[in-house]
Amino acid sequence: GSSVVSSSPAGRRGRPARRGGSSSPARRRRRQRMTTRCFAAPAAASSDPDNTVVTSRRLGASATATNGGASDDEAWRDPGALCAAFEHCDDAALAERVARALQTLTDALRIFGPDAVYASFNGGKDAVVILHLLRAAAWKARRDADNESRSSTALPHVVYFDTSDEFDEVRALVHDTSRALADAQEFRVETVEIDVGFVAGLRAIVQKTHPIPLAFVLGTRKGDPNCGDQERFEPSSSWMPPFIRVNPILDWTYGDVWAFLRHFNLPYCSLYDDGYTSLGSMQNTQRNPTLLQEDGSYLPAYELRDWSLERAGRVESPKRKGAPPKAN
């Protein structure tokens, strides 16, 4: 079962993308003192009339300021508004990436049906990207079905494989996000028991969707350690349960991920603002040394200039078979 959901905000919101540059210590300190809106469904929000809460770095709260408006900052809450923002993106290069990813997810929903589509949401930056892309694709599918008088109550699923060595900030983001999606009736949310393992958890999911094949949506990108020569739709490995991998952002770069999160002002785990660029377990993840500044502080992940060093903070250990994917 799922752990108790944190009542504190769990992520940081992106801002319009900046490429290159640096963040001064003074600006980071100002950012850390700011407030943010909760990542929870409106009905479960704070009783504060402005719906703001003081940030908590320990719980992974956002340290990015809101602009006080209800348009850009709030658009992500409404999947229809988010879908419209994706479809009318004014960044041509990003718009092309988003359109291809949405088409992949639209095909998955059409071929397998929403109830057989599961998104792996482990709280990393890539998982946040695919989650919001799937929200938009699922909303569009429901809208199109309603227009054709073939409406369905089937919803896609979000699944989280919990582990005992997970960062508190990651777990808080996952739980708060999952609660918001469940409350809004956008997804069915499932949590695999802690340390059950990736393969065992997948085997249980495959049994649930049978006889329809499981379509498992992942945030895999070319260059990830376990990517190999995967395509957008890829059968599972022979030693795993039978399912189809769905890889909507396979051709995205590290820069594309951050451009997307910041352009659309989406919440993400606060660790990325503290110098982490790739999140694994607490045992094998450190801040990226290339982001270390002379005063001992760290630049945020989106300031990384050499994208090939995305995993420079990862201390690789022998990977046990069946462990959840942690390339994010």
KAPE-V990905 format. One record per residue. RES is the residue in three letters. SS is DSSP state (H for helix, E for strand, - for the rest). BURIAL is 1 if it has 24 or more other ideal C-beta (glycine too) atoms within 12 Angstrom, else 0. Layout:
BEGIN
res=RES ss=SS burial=BURIAL
res=RES ss=SS burial=BURIAL
END
This chain:
BEGIN
res=GLY ss=- burial=0
res=SER ss=- burial=1
res=SER ss=- burial=0
res=VAL ss=- burial=0
res=VAL ss=- burial=1
res=SER ss=- burial=1
res=SER ss=- burial=0
res=SER ss=- burial=1
res=PRO ss=- burial=1
res=ALA ss=- burial=1
res=GLY ss=E burial=1
res=ARG ss=E burial=1
res=ARG ss=E burial=1
res=GLY ss=- burial=1
res=ARG ss=- burial=1
res=PRO ss=- burial=1
res=ALA ss=- burial=1
res=ARG ss=- burial=0
res=ARG ss=- burial=0
res=GLY ss=- burial=0
res=GLY ss=- burial=0
res=SER ss=- burial=0
res=SER ss=- burial=1
res=SER ss=- burial=0
res=PRO ss=H burial=0
res=ALA ss=H burial=0
res=ARG ss=H burial=0
res=ARG ss=H burial=1
res=ARG ss=H burial=0
res=ARG ss=H burial=0
res=ARG ss=H burial=1
res=GLN ss=H burial=1
res=ARG ss=H burial=0
res=MET ss=- burial=1
res=THR ss=E burial=1
res=THR ss=E burial=1
res=ARG ss=E burial=1
res=CYS ss=- burial=1
res=PHE ss=- burial=1
res=ALA ss=- burial=1
res=ALA ss=- burial=0
res=PRO ss=H burial=0
res=ALA ss=H burial=0
res=ALA ss=H burial=0
res=ALA ss=- burial=1
res=SER ss=- burial=0
res=SER ss=- burial=0
res=ASP ss=- burial=0
res=PRO ss=- burial=0
res=ASP ss=- burial=0
res=ASN ss=- burial=1
res=THR ss=E burial=0
res=VAL ss=E burial=1
res=VAL ss=E burial=0
res=THR ss=- burial=1
res=SER ss=- burial=1
res=ARG ss=- burial=1
res=ARG ss=- burial=0
res=LEU ss=- burial=1
res=GLY ss=- burial=1
res=ALA ss=- burial=1
res=SER ss=- burial=1
res=ALA ss=- burial=1
res=THR ss=- burial=1
res=ALA ss=- burial=0
res=THR ss=- burial=1
res=ASN ss=- burial=0
res=GLY ss=- burial=0
res=GLY ss=- burial=0
res=ALA ss=- burial=0
res=SER ss=- burial=0
res=ASP ss=- burial=0
res=ASP ss=- burial=1
res=GLU ss=- burial=1
res=ALA ss=H burial=1
res=TRP ss=H burial=1
res=ARG ss=H burial=1
res=ASP ss=- burial=0
res=PRO ss=H burial=1
res=GLY ss=H burial=0
res=ALA ss=H burial=1
res=LEU ss=H burial=1
res=CYS ss=H burial=1
res=ALA ss=H burial=0
res=ALA ss=H burial=1
res=PHE ss=H burial=1
res=GLU ss=H burial=0
res=HIS ss=- burial=0
res=CYS ss=- burial=1
res=ASP ss=- burial=0
res=ASP ss=- burial=0
res=ALA ss=H burial=0
res=ALA ss=H burial=0
res=LEU ss=H burial=1
res=ALA ss=H burial=0
res=GLU ss=H burial=0
res=ARG ss=H burial=1
res=VAL ss=H burial=1
res=ALA ss=H burial=1
res=ARG ss=H burial=1
res=ALA ss=H burial=1
res=LEU ss=H burial=1
res=GLN ss=H burial=1
res=THR ss=H burial=1
res=LEU ss=H burial=1
res=THR ss=H burial=1
res=ASP ss=H burial=1
res=ALA ss=H burial=1
res=LEU ss=H burial=1
res=ARG ss=H burial=0
res=ILE ss=H burial=0
res=PHE ss=H burial=1
res=GLY ss=- burial=1
res=PRO ss=H burial=1
res=ASP ss=H burial=1
res=ALA ss=H burial=1
res=VAL ss=E burial=1
res=TYR ss=E burial=1
res=ALA ss=E burial=1
res=SER ss=E burial=1
res=PHE ss=- burial=1
res=ASN ss=- burial=1
res=GLY ss=- burial=1
res=GLY ss=- burial=1
res=LYS ss=H burial=1
res=ASP ss=H burial=1
res=ALA ss=H burial=1
res=VAL ss=H burial=1
res=VAL ss=H burial=1
res=ILE ss=H burial=1
res=LEU ss=H burial=1
res=HIS ss=H burial=1
res=LEU ss=H burial=1
res=LEU ss=H burial=1
res=ARG ss=H burial=1
res=ALA ss=H burial=1
res=ALA ss=H burial=1
res=ALA ss=H burial=1
res=TRP ss=H burial=1
res=LYS ss=H burial=1
res=ALA ss=H burial=1
res=ARG ss=H burial=1
res=ARG ss=H burial=0
res=ASP ss=H burial=0
res=ALA ss=H burial=0
res=ASP ss=H burial=0
res=ASN ss=H burial=0
res=GLU ss=- burial=0
res=SER ss=- burial=0
res=ARG ss=- burial=0
res=SER ss=- burial=0
res=SER ss=- burial=0
res=THR ss=- burial=0
res=ALA ss=- burial=0
res=LEU ss=- burial=1
res=PRO ss=- burial=1
res=HIS ss=E burial=1
res=VAL ss=E burial=1
res=VAL ss=E burial=1
res=TYR ss=E burial=1
res=PHE ss=E burial=1
res=ASP ss=- burial=1
res=THR ss=- burial=1
res=SER ss=- burial=0
res=ASP ss=- burial=0
res=GLU ss=- burial=1
res=PHE ss=- burial=1
res=ASP ss=H burial=1
res=GLU ss=H burial=1
res=VAL ss=H burial=1
res=ARG ss=H burial=1
res=ALA ss=H burial=1
res=LEU ss=H burial=1
res=VAL ss=H burial=1
res=HIS ss=H burial=1
res=ASP ss=H burial=1
res=THR ss=H burial=1
res=SER ss=H burial=1
res=ARG ss=H burial=1
res=ALA ss=H burial=1
res=LEU ss=H burial=1
res=ALA ss=H burial=1
res=ASP ss=H burial=0
res=ALA ss=- burial=1
res=GLN ss=- burial=0
res=GLU ss=- burial=1
res=PHE ss=- burial=1
res=ARG ss=E burial=1
res=VAL ss=E burial=1
res=GLU ss=E burial=1
res=THR ss=E burial=1
res=VAL ss=E burial=1
res=GLU ss=- burial=0
res=ILE ss=- burial=0
res=ASP ss=- burial=0
res=VAL ss=- burial=1
res=GLY ss=- burial=0
res=PHE ss=H burial=1
res=VAL ss=H burial=1
res=ALA ss=H burial=0
res=GLY ss=H burial=1
res=LEU ss=H burial=1
res=ARG ss=H burial=0
res=ALA ss=H burial=1
res=ILE ss=H burial=1
res=VAL ss=H burial=1
res=GLN ss=H burial=0
res=LYS ss=H burial=0
res=THR ss=H burial=1
res=HIS ss=- burial=0
res=PRO ss=- burial=0
res=ILE ss=- burial=0
res=PRO ss=- burial=1
res=LEU ss=- burial=1
res=ALA ss=E burial=1
res=PHE ss=E burial=1
res=VAL ss=E burial=1
res=LEU ss=- burial=1
res=GLY ss=- burial=1
res=THR ss=- burial=1
res=ARG ss=- burial=1
res=LYS ss=- burial=0
res=GLY ss=- burial=1
res=ASP ss=- burial=1
res=PRO ss=- burial=0
res=ASN ss=- burial=1
res=CYS ss=- burial=1
res=GLY ss=- burial=0
res=ASP ss=- burial=0
res=GLN ss=- burial=1
res=GLU ss=- burial=0
res=ARG ss=- burial=1
res=PHE ss=E burial=1
res=GLU ss=E burial=1
res=PRO ss=E burial=0
res=SER ss=- burial=1
res=SER ss=- burial=0
res=SER ss=- burial=0
res=TRP ss=- burial=0
res=MET ss=- burial=1
res=PRO ss=- burial=1
res=PRO ss=- burial=1
res=PHE ss=- burial=1
res=ILE ss=E burial=1
res=ARG ss=E burial=1
res=VAL ss=E burial=1
res=ASN ss=- burial=1
res=PRO ss=- burial=1
res=ILE ss=- burial=1
res=LEU ss=- burial=1
res=ASP ss=- burial=0
res=TRP ss=- burial=1
res=THR ss=- burial=1
res=TYR ss=H burial=1
res=GLY ss=H burial=1
res=ASP ss=H burial=1
res=VAL ss=H burial=1
res=TRP ss=H burial=1
res=ALA ss=H burial=1
res=PHE ss=H burial=1
res=LEU ss=H burial=1
res=ARG ss=H burial=1
res=HIS ss=H burial=1
res=PHE ss=- burial=1
res=ASN ss=- burial=1
res=LEU ss=- burial=1
res=PRO ss=E burial=1
res=TYR ss=E burial=1
res=CYS ss=E burial=1
res=SER ss=H burial=1
res=LEU ss=H burial=1
res=TYR ss=H burial=1
res=ASP ss=H burial=1
res=ASP ss=H burial=1
res=GLY ss=- burial=1
res=TYR ss=- burial=1
res=THR ss=- burial=1
res=SER ss=- burial=1
res=LEU ss=- burial=1
res=GLY ss=- burial=1
res=SER ss=- burial=1
res=MET ss=- burial=0
res=GLN ss=- burial=0
res=ASN ss=- burial=1
res=THR ss=E burial=1
res=GLN ss=- burial=1
res=ARG ss=- burial=1
res=ASN ss=- burial=1
res=PRO ss=H burial=0
res=THR ss=H burial=1
res=LEU ss=H burial=1
res=LEU ss=E burial=0
res=GLN ss=- burial=0
res=GLU ss=- burial=0
res=ASP ss=- burial=0
res=GLY ss=- burial=0
res=SER ss=- burial=1
res=TYR ss=E burial=1
res=LEU ss=- burial=1
res=PRO ss=- burial=1
res=ALA ss=H burial=1
res=TYR ss=H burial=1
res=GLU ss=H burial=1
res=LEU ss=- burial=1
res=ARG ss=- burial=0
res=ASP ss=- burial=0
res=TRP ss=H burial=1
res=SER ss=H burial=0
res=LEU ss=H burial=0
res=GLU ss=- burial=1
res=ARG ss=- burial=1
res=ALA ss=- burial=1
res=GLY ss=- burial=1
res=ARG ss=E burial=1
res=VAL ss=- burial=0
res=GLU ss=- burial=0
res=SER ss=- burial=0
res=PRO ss=- burial=0
res=LYS ss=- burial=0
res=ARG ss=- burial=0
res=LYS ss=- burial=0
res=GLY ss=- burial=0
res=ALA ss=- burial=1
res=PRO ss=- burial=1
res=PRO ss=- burial=1
res=LYS ss=- burial=1
res=ALA ss=- burial=1
res=ASN ss=- burial=1
END
